[in-house]
Amino acid sequence: MPKLSVIVPFYNVQQYAPDTLVSLRANTREDFEFLLVDDCSTDATPDILERAERELPGAVLVRHERNGGLATARNTGIDAARGDYLTFLDGDDWLAPGYFPRLLAAIEELGCDFVRTDHVQCTGRARSIHRVPMGRRGTVLNPRDGILPADRSTSVDYAYAWAGIYHRRLVDRGLLHFTDGLRTAEDRPWIWKLHRQADSFAVVGLLGVHYRRGVASSLTQIGDVRQLDFIRAFDQVIEETARDPEADRLLPKAVRTYCAIMTHHLGTIERFEPAVARQLRSLCAAALRRMPQDVLAEVMDSMDTERATTLRRVRRRPTATRSAVAV
């Protein structure tokens, strides 16, 4: 049985997939498997993956009959994975040679549920190191300690699934799957669930994942209706956090993060198609009214004037139903 399962979704990334696969080859080991999930690509990606299945040791090609999005593709990989540990990589990113063996050694030594790592962000030729916002490293911690304080960046804000490794017991407990169908912000409910319900985690200073930022086909660069799935994602965060025994402590953080993401999208609304921009304003208004109003009032009072004014103005708008977010 494999020691490590690596889940790599691909969708229309023919330009980048060869680099990704070359980096996987530099991370092979006889007890590693690589689950290459083709999310119904329409370019040359399937041909590239068919060749990789023949040539890359440990490669297993899994095909979707229809495009389901990143969250669904990752779930397909999780369901097929056989390893004691699981990790992720996106089909347009790449790894440093020998990174996965070092990552596996770190979690085996620490013996915790999951480990989070730093990463290198690559925008064109520029490189920058992004670190997990957690001060203590190489020490097993309570995942809840990575949620607060509300007014600072914490581990739940560092939501990249591929920046870490996860023990299979999280799959068995139903904590590693993503919300099916989410087209963006799929990591947000997922990371909150891990930090609320897992028993232990640690942060290590490994650098190995190179995250390609600014890809033209990435949803972060496309202003269409799929971007509005952040509403569904954060509604889930709020709803699940509200049921937590420590809801009074944790909700201000969840609401504040939701509001920050909302003002980001509203502040760049010109990149959306006009109809989607109108839908964004209406959906944000409805979301603000669904939030716990006492918590929202405290959060807005603590925000800078510009963002708080934006949220108060939007909250007065006519609303749309959440079902309108669906593609």
Salt bridges, closest charged atoms under 4 A:
ASP19 OD2 - ARG212 NH2 3.76
ASP31 OD1 - ARG29 NE 2.76
GLU33 OE1 - ARG82 NE 3.23
ASP39 OD1 - HIS64 ND1 2.69
GLU50 OE2 - ARG63 NH2 2.98
ASP79 OD1 - HIS177 NE2 2.70
ASP84 OD2 - LYS3 NZ 3.75
ASP90 OD1 - ARG74 NH2 3.19
GLU108 OE2 - LYS3 NZ 3.42
ASP113 OD1 - ARG169 NE 2.43
ASP118 OD2 - ARG131 NH1 2.90
ASP118 OD2 - ARG137 NH1 2.76
ASP157 OD2 - LYS253 NZ 2.65
GLU186 OE2 - ARG74 NH1 3.81
ASP187 OD1 - ARG74 NH1 2.57
ASP199 OD2 - ARG173 NH1 3.24
ASP224 OD2 - ARG226 NH2 2.81
ASP229 OD2 - ARG232 NH1 3.62
ASP235 OD2 - ARG290 NH2 2.54
ASP235 OD2 - ARG322 NH1 3.38
GLU239 OE2 - ARG322 NH1 2.74
GLU240 OE1 - ARG196 NH2 3.28
ASP244 OD2 - ARG144 NH2 2.65
ASP244 OD2 - ARG196 NE 3.94
GLU246 OE1 - ARG144 NH1 2.65
GLU246 OE2 - ARG249 NH1 2.77
ASP301 OD1 - ARG312 NH2 3.02
ASP304 OD2 - ARG307 NE 2.86
